[in-house]
Amino acid sequence: MNIAKYDQYPSPCYIMFEEALEANLQLLNLVQESAGVSIICALKGFAFWRTFTLVGHYLKGATASSLNEARLISEEMGKEAHTYAPVYFEDEINDILLYSSHITFNSLSQWQKYKEQIEKFPKLVSVGLRVNPEYSEVEVDLYNPARPGSRLGILSAEMPENLPEGIEGLHFHVLCENDSYALEHALQHFEERFAPLIKQCKWINMGGGHHITKEGYNVPHLINLLQDFKMRYPNVEEVILEPGEAVGWQTGVLTSTVEDIIENKGIKIAMLNISFACHLPDCLEMPYKPMILGAMEPTEESEFVYRLGGSSCLAGDFIGMGDFAFPEPLEIGDKIIFDDMIHYTMVKTTFFNGVKHPAIGMVTRKGEFILFAEPGSYEDYRGKLG
């Protein structure tokens, strides 16, 4: 693994590789065209807006979960958003309608609250409801939208026998990094609970969590699954999938640098110029152990084993899922390259401790590096706090 090539780039820096992104988009477009569905990019998982022209060339659009995301889609991709949020706010709803082609409500009461406002709005916006099939293969409760007591989606027992007037679609989202077989099982539960209502819909949104671009994903099975669903419900004019992670999967890295090396009771700790709490929060939330280029899982024979520490004062700001073995001893100034850090990671960063954020850049298809932003200024931090 050639780590030396990253010496030419800033540190810390999120670096997107345009060629990898386009390969993902081409595969997603293959599914889109073969199955006759609409695949849209979920900004909650992939919001690298500098690439939205390329994304919009291949995908049908994008999905938003807030006014800011809907506006970003409109202004940077030039498309109207498919918008879903658990709750909407009175001072934002008109702007959300302005930027959206579809809007999905999380509850019947939220829809009732804004029903007349939507009907009177000068632009036509298609309205849907999010439902809960009460099934998911997501094992981590934090990411499981169908667990008992979930706040996301309407249960079948709470739905009327017929779609309320003005409702044109149903939306479910119960996957997270899942394969086509998990979708197949989820569809079975969705249809068991909502088939009579599906037969009244113009569109069905199957949400995100489809890990289509991951190596080994059974793309033909997904295409057949979607085609079969459309045959069972010829009334459905559009089937929508909204992956975010699959768009940005394996498209870039986060560079970092060893700033110090300390030792505590035989444990060597490499202190980095990034914070796991601030820059890789998923590593602590899920939690999971990220891939590091050139590093390996430690064994009894491993000689150069390190724990990696972050730059914030949070006691748990380190990779708690285990240590890393390196082929040579680490030294101050060495680069540590975290793989696959463009989806989700970038959109979940925080300014905890006022830490400086990584730069953002892209390596083009021609191999040229473009530095887009260095969002670590005092003004960025101060502005966030009012």
SVG drawing of the C-alpha trace seen along z (x, -y; Angstrom):
<svg xmlns="http://www.w3.org/2000/svg" viewBox="-61 -35 71 50">
<polyline fill="none" stroke="black" stroke-width="0.4" points="0.0,0.0 1.6,-3.3 1.1,-5.7 3.8,-8.1 1.6,-9.4 -0.6,-11.1 2.3,-13.3 1.4,-15.7 -2.0,-16.4 -3.0,-18.5 -3.5,-16.9 -6.1,-16.6 -8.1,-16.5 -11.1,-14.6 -10.1,-13.6 -12.7,-12.4 -11.5,-10.5 -13.7,-11.5 -13.1,-8.4 -14.3,-6.2 -17.4,-8.3 -18.3,-8.0 -17.8,-4.2 -20.4,-4.0 -22.8,-6.3 -22.5,-4.2 -23.4,-1.1 -26.4,-2.8 -27.5,-4.1 -27.3,-0.5 -29.7,0.6 -31.9,-2.4 -32.2,-1.8 -32.5,2.0 -35.1,2.1 -37.0,-1.0 -36.8,-2.8 -35.6,-6.1 -32.4,-6.2 -31.8,-9.4 -28.9,-10.5 -29.7,-10.9 -27.8,-13.9 -27.8,-12.6 -25.2,-10.1 -23.5,-11.9 -23.5,-15.7 -20.2,-16.4 -22.0,-19.1 -19.0,-20.0 -19.8,-16.8 -23.6,-17.3 -23.4,-18.1 -21.8,-14.7 -24.3,-13.0 -27.2,-14.7 -26.0,-13.5 -26.5,-9.8 -29.2,-9.9 -32.8,-11.2 -32.3,-13.6 -31.7,-13.7 -33.5,-13.4 -33.5,-15.9 -34.3,-15.7 -34.2,-19.4 -34.7,-22.8 -31.0,-23.3 -30.6,-20.0 -33.5,-20.7 -32.1,-24.1 -28.6,-22.6 -30.2,-20.1 -32.0,-22.9 -29.1,-25.3 -26.2,-22.9 -27.9,-20.0 -30.6,-22.0 -33.3,-19.5 -36.3,-19.5 -35.8,-17.5 -37.7,-14.4 -38.1,-15.6 -38.8,-13.6 -38.3,-14.8 -39.7,-13.4 -41.2,-16.8 -41.7,-20.0 -41.7,-23.5 -44.2,-26.3 -41.6,-28.9 -40.0,-26.5 -42.7,-24.6 -43.4,-27.0 -39.7,-27.1 -39.5,-23.3 -42.5,-23.0 -40.8,-25.5 -37.6,-23.4 -39.4,-20.0 -41.2,-17.8 -42.2,-15.2 -42.8,-15.6 -43.3,-12.7 -44.8,-13.0 -43.9,-10.9 -47.4,-10.9 -51.0,-11.5 -51.1,-14.4 -48.2,-16.2 -49.9,-15.8 -53.2,-17.1 -51.4,-20.1 -50.0,-21.2 -52.7,-19.7 -54.5,-22.9 -51.2,-24.8 -50.0,-22.2 -53.4,-22.3 -53.2,-26.1 -49.5,-26.2 -49.1,-27.6 -46.7,-24.7 -47.8,-21.1 -46.0,-18.9 -46.7,-15.1 -47.4,-14.0 -46.6,-10.7 -46.6,-9.1 -43.8,-7.1 -44.9,-3.8 -43.2,-1.3 -43.3,2.4 -42.1,3.4 -39.2,5.4 -35.5,4.7 -32.3,6.6 -30.3,3.7 -28.7,5.0 -27.6,1.7 -30.6,0.0 -29.2,-3.5 -29.6,-2.8 -32.7,-0.6 -35.8,-2.6 -38.2,0.4 -37.3,1.4 -40.2,1.5 -41.1,-2.0 -39.6,-3.6 -40.5,-7.2 -40.2,-6.8 -43.1,-5.8 -46.8,-4.9 -47.8,-1.4 -50.3,0.5 -52.8,0.5 -52.8,-3.3 -53.4,-3.6 -56.9,-4.0 -58.3,-1.4 -57.9,-3.8 -55.2,-6.4 -56.4,-9.8 -57.3,-12.2 -54.2,-14.0 -51.8,-11.2 -50.0,-9.7 -47.2,-7.6 -45.8,-5.5 -42.3,-5.6 -40.5,-3.0 -36.9,-2.9 -35.7,0.0 -32.2,0.8 -28.7,-0.2 -25.7,1.2 -27.9,4.2 -28.0,6.4 -30.8,7.1 -31.9,10.1 -32.6,7.9 -34.7,5.7 -36.5,8.8 -37.5,9.7 -38.5,6.2 -40.7,6.0 -42.5,9.1 -43.4,7.5 -44.2,4.2 -46.7,5.9 -48.2,8.1 -49.1,5.0 -49.8,2.4 -50.7,4.2 -54.2,2.7 -52.7,-0.8 -49.9,-0.1 -52.5,0.7 -53.7,-2.9 -50.3,-4.6 -48.7,-6.5 -45.2,-6.0 -43.4,-3.9 -40.1,-5.0 -38.1,-2.1 -35.7,-4.4 -32.0,-4.0 -29.5,-1.6 -29.1,0.3 -25.4,1.3 -25.5,1.6 -21.9,0.5 -20.3,2.8 -18.3,5.6 -20.3,8.8 -23.7,7.1 -26.1,9.2 -27.1,6.5 -29.1,8.9 -31.1,10.1 -32.0,6.5 -33.0,5.7 -35.3,8.8 -36.7,7.9 -37.7,4.4 -39.1,5.6 -41.2,8.2 -42.6,5.6 -43.5,3.3 -45.3,6.2 -47.3,7.0 -48.4,3.3 -48.9,1.9 -50.6,-1.1 -47.3,-2.3 -45.9,-4.8 -42.5,-5.2 -40.4,-3.2 -37.8,-5.2 -34.6,-4.1 -32.5,-6.7 -29.1,-5.4 -26.6,-7.8 -23.8,-5.5 -23.8,-3.6 -23.1,-6.8 -20.0,-7.7 -18.9,-4.1 -15.1,-3.7 -14.7,-7.1 -12.2,-8.8 -10.1,-9.0 -9.4,-11.2 -5.7,-12.0 -4.2,-12.6 -0.7,-13.0 0.9,-11.6 1.5,-14.6 2.8,-12.8 3.4,-9.2 2.8,-8.4 2.8,-5.2 0.5,-4.1 1.1,-0.8 2.7,0.7 0.1,-0.6 1.6,-2.9 -0.8,-5.6 -0.3,-7.7 -2.0,-11.1 -3.4,-12.4 -4.3,-15.8 -7.9,-14.6 -10.6,-13.9 -12.7,-10.7 -15.4,-12.5 -15.5,-15.5 -14.4,-14.1 -15.2,-10.4 -18.2,-10.3 -19.6,-7.0 -16.6,-5.2 -17.8,-6.1 -21.6,-5.9 -21.9,-2.6 -19.2,-1.8 -16.9,-0.4 -13.2,-0.1 -12.2,-2.0 -9.8,-0.7 -6.3,-2.3 -4.2,-2.0 -1.1,0.1 -2.3,1.1 -3.3,4.6 -5.2,6.4 -2.7,7.1 -1.6,10.7 0.6,12.2 3.5,11.8 2.8,8.1 5.7,5.9 4.5,2.4 1.0,2.1 -0.6,-1.3 -3.8,-2.7 -4.9,-5.8 -5.9,-8.9 -7.9,-12.0 -7.2,-15.7 -10.2,-16.6 -10.3,-16.4 -13.0,-13.8 -11.7,-10.8 -13.2,-8.4 -11.7,-10.2 -9.9,-7.1 -10.7,-4.0 -12.2,-1.9 -12.7,1.2 -9.1,2.3 -5.5,1.4 -3.7,1.4 -0.5,3.1 1.9,1.3 4.8,2.7 7.2,0.2 7.3,-1.8 5.3,-5.0 7.1,-8.3 5.9,-11.9 5.0,-13.3 3.9,-10.0 0.7,-10.0 -2.3,-7.9 -4.8,-7.4 -8.4,-6.4 -10.1,-4.7 -13.7,-5.2 -14.5,-8.4 -16.6,-10.4 -20.1,-9.0 -21.7,-9.9 -18.4,-10.8 -18.2,-14.2 -21.8,-15.2 -21.7,-14.4 -18.7,-16.4 -18.9,-18.7 -17.0,-21.7 -16.7,-20.2 -13.8,-21.7 -13.5,-24.2 -11.2,-21.7 -10.1,-22.6 -12.0,-20.8 -10.2,-18.9 -9.8,-20.5 -11.9,-19.2 -10.5,-18.3 -10.8,-16.1 -8.5,-14.2 -10.0,-14.6 -10.2,-11.9 -7.0,-13.5 -5.2,-13.1 -5.2,-16.7 -5.9,-17.7 -8.4,-20.5 -8.6,-22.0 -12.2,-23.2 -12.2,-24.3 -10.4,-24.7 -13.3,-25.0 -11.2,-25.3 -11.2,-29.1 -12.1,-30.9 -15.0,-32.5 -16.4,-29.1 -16.3,-28.0 -17.6,-31.3 -20.4,-31.5 -21.7,-28.1 -22.2,-29.4 -24.2,-32.4"/>
</svg>
